[in-house]
Amino acid sequence: MNASNPDWSHRFAGRMDGMHASEIRELLKLLARDDIIAFAGGVPDPALFPTAAFADAFSAVLAGPGGAQALQYSASEGHGPLRAWIAARMGAQGMPCTADNILITNGSQQALDLIGRLFLSAGDTALVQAPSYLGALQAFDAYEPRYDLLPGPGDNRTPAAYTAAAGEAGGSAKFAYVVPDFANPTGETMDLPGREALLDLAEGLDAAVVEDAAYAALRYDGAALPSLLSLDIARHGTIDAARTIHCGTFSKTLAPALRVGWVCAARPLVDKLVLLKQAGDLHSATVNQIALLRVLEGGYDAQVEKVRAAYRARRDAMLAALERHMPASVAWTRPRGGMFVWVTLPPGLDGAALLRRAVAEAGVTFVPGAPFHALGGGANTLRLSYSLATPAQTETGIARLGALVAEMARAA
Ligand code: PMP
């Protein structure tokens, strides 16, 4: 470094103190190599993107009478007909609402950032699961919250206990964030009593519920459970009386690069989020929203079915390989959808240490579990994604990983 380069560190806002690049993410970035068997990234398989449908949609939109308008600035709320399409679909899934309840965001990731900005003053409490989606923790971190954990099984901490703890930390409990269906990172689904208990707790706290439904469409077996928003609407009669903020996305079913997601919530909440969206980036890309709507109208259900069939087969291959190759001391989840299996190693084995050896000796990547824990712990856990590996790669990769785990367990 040149001695005259400014030292910025004391000039940054205090909120930057809590924001760090994850070492593991940096390591994994270096490993986007063809010879690596990747169970790390939770990214969709590009072979499943409806690329031809998007090519047709973009050229029809741009060559059509509205072509120039599709390149113009547009409303912060999002493209009206797309909001109406989403509202109709939400209605069909037990969440009756209108286009006014929908805000289009740049992926659901932006929704998480806007929700953090709307609710969290420094020192306020966000209730999260352990483990939680890392990207949500990163989005909230910028607002300097305190985290507390949602009750686990058999734990009956009262709303009063949560409120007291939040008050001692200098704020109040503002929202509970959950991924109820096929969670990132665990693959697990909240059962119906769990959903009702979460709504009870949120009502007791007078807090919001943030329902991240990123994987909800990717169900491989069983029947869909009612969303938190639908249960909340059933309790209170209308969406405008509900406290649940439902975040959806087309990233996992269509294509993430379009960056089209949405928030579906009570009108007063959507109105505030629109203000923040406007201040942040004015609006999501006009042409992307219009082209995406054409693709939706051309047959979204068939696309979702195609994606589900592909990932279902990969989920099955991953579970079968784990069954064959993992030592008996290892446990893992059996997801009914989504992209992830969560693995628990015997106590004392370390997921990060396993990753270092897996990369060097087995050509396999995954994400160690500790960073998903807002309050620490989880060193002996890891997340495997099955969205990219072929069944043959999965078989090879899990066999190598199983052998390494067995060796480390013997040495421990
Ligand atoms: N929520 C969860 C649980 C996710 O796994 C992801 C993507 N990794 C997102 C939200 C954000 O996705 P997007 O912004 O592409 O909608």
Boltz pocket constraint, residues with backbone or C-beta under 6 A from the ligand:
constraints:
  - pocket:
      binder: B
      contacts: [[A, 42], [A, 106], [A, 107], [A, 108], [A, 109], [A, 110], [A, 133], [A, 135], [A, 179], [A, 183], [A, 184], [A, 212], [A, 214], [A, 248], [A, 249], [A, 250], [A, 251], [A, 256], [A, 260], [A, 261]]
      max_distance: 6.0
